[in-house]
Amino acid sequence: MWQSVWSDSSTAEKIVIAIILIVTGLAIPVIPIVWLARIIAR
């Protein structure tokens, strides 16, 4: 499924997909850190 979506998409769409993947990849480890920091701050 992903292979067909990737080959059919334009360069701009590939850039958007890459940015979304990078942002989610960075956000996943940050969210629990922020959550723990709030608990500790109380």
N, C-alpha and C positions, 0 to 999 in steps of 0.2 A: 504493500500500500504506500509506504513512505517513498519507495524508489520511484514509483510512477508520479507521485505528487512532485517530487524533487525534479525529475527530468522534464515535466510539463511546465513548471513554474519559471518565470522570468528571473533575470539577475536581481532586480529590485526586490522581488518576493523572497529570494534566497537570502538577501541581506536582512530583510525584516525578520525572517525566521531565525537567522543566526543571532540577531540582537535579542529577540525574545528568549531564546535558549540561554544566552549568556546572562541576561538579567535574572531569569528564574534560577539559574545555577548559582548566582551570587546571593540571591534573596533567601534561598533555603537555609544556608548555614547562619545567616544574620538574624533571622526572625527569632529563633530560640535564645540567642545571646541577648537581644533587646528585651525579651520576655523575662529572662533571668535577672537582668540588670534592674528592671522595674520592681521585681519581688525583693531583691536585695536592698534597693533604695528605700523601701518602706521601712 
